[in-house]
Amino acid sequence: MIETAAAVGIALVALGMVLTPGPNMVYLVSRSISQGPLAGLVSLLGTMVGFGVYMVMANVGLAAVFVVVPWLYVALKIAGAAYLFWLAWKTLRPGGLSAFEARDLPRDSHRRLFTMGLTTNLLNPKAAIMYVSLIPQFVDLSRGDVVLQGFVLGSIQITVSAVVNATLIIVAGGIAAFLASRPSWMAWQRRISGSLLGMVGVKLAVDAPKPA
């Protein structure tokens, strides 16, 4: 149904997106450090369901809605850019925290962890752009059912995201302890993460006027 090149391409795009700091990574890592890996994995389950919601919506006509009402797509990208700028400022400002820096967070139930993971991803601009703008570029009209192709490509993205995020959740405590013993490394990690967030925000803001 899809070419190997398309599968590899979407896997690489998904890998690049998940490794760029964003709302999902910040929430999952901070929750894992404060409440343990199990809490992070429960939150991750909610995040993956959020990706599934986007995948279904994109394949049943969400992109068409953005084409018919183009200002909605522009508004989504502007809001997403603003959110990423806010996260970048929180990271880079004096006294800002790294995603791998321990902090006091209330212990939440598994139900709330799942719900927060789901909500964080549904409000994540990177997830919306992934399914509305990036994945459709790998769909080949000559290779049959485009909806089925969309689900296959979306499943590849979800798998890559799940594996990478689960790995980060499991090793988050060790990374946090390593960085905590090296304050200069922690500072550089914070600067790099904040800068990447800002760069993604700038890219999103520059692309905002472009229609779906």
HUTAQUI-V241546 format. One record per backbone hydrogen bond with DSSP energy under -0.5 kcal/mol. CO is the residue of the C=O (numbers start at 1). NH is the residue of the N-H. If there is no record, write none. Layout:
co nh
CO NH
CO NH
This chain:
co nh
3 7
4 8
5 9
6 10
7 11
8 12
9 13
10 14
11 15
12 16
13 17
14 18
15 19
16 20
17 20
19 21
22 26
23 27
24 28
25 29
26 30
27 31
28 32
29 33
30 34
31 35
32 36
36 40
37 41
38 42
39 43
40 44
41 45
42 46
43 47
44 48
45 49
46 50
47 51
48 52
49 53
50 54
51 55
52 56
53 57
54 58
55 59
56 60
57 62
58 61
58 63
61 65
62 66
63 67
64 68
65 69
67 70
69 72
69 73
70 74
71 75
72 76
73 77
74 78
75 79
76 80
77 81
78 82
79 83
80 84
81 85
82 86
83 87
84 88
85 89
86 90
87 91
88 92
89 93
90 97
93 96
98 101
100 102
103 105
109 113
110 114
111 115
112 116
113 117
114 118
115 119
116 120
117 121
118 122
119 123
121 124
123 125
124 127
124 128
125 129
126 130
127 131
128 132
129 133
129 134
130 135
134 137
135 138
136 139
139 141
140 143
141 144
145 149
146 150
147 151
148 152
149 153
150 154
151 155
152 156
153 157
154 158
155 159
156 160
157 161
158 162
159 163
160 164
161 165
162 166
163 167
164 168
165 169
166 170
167 171
168 172
171 175
172 176
173 177
174 178
175 179
176 180
177 181
179 182
179 186
182 185
182 186
183 187
184 188
185 189
186 190
187 191
188 192
189 193
190 194
191 195
192 196
193 197
194 198
195 199
196 200
197 201
198 202
199 203
200 204
201 205
202 206
203 207
204 208
207 210
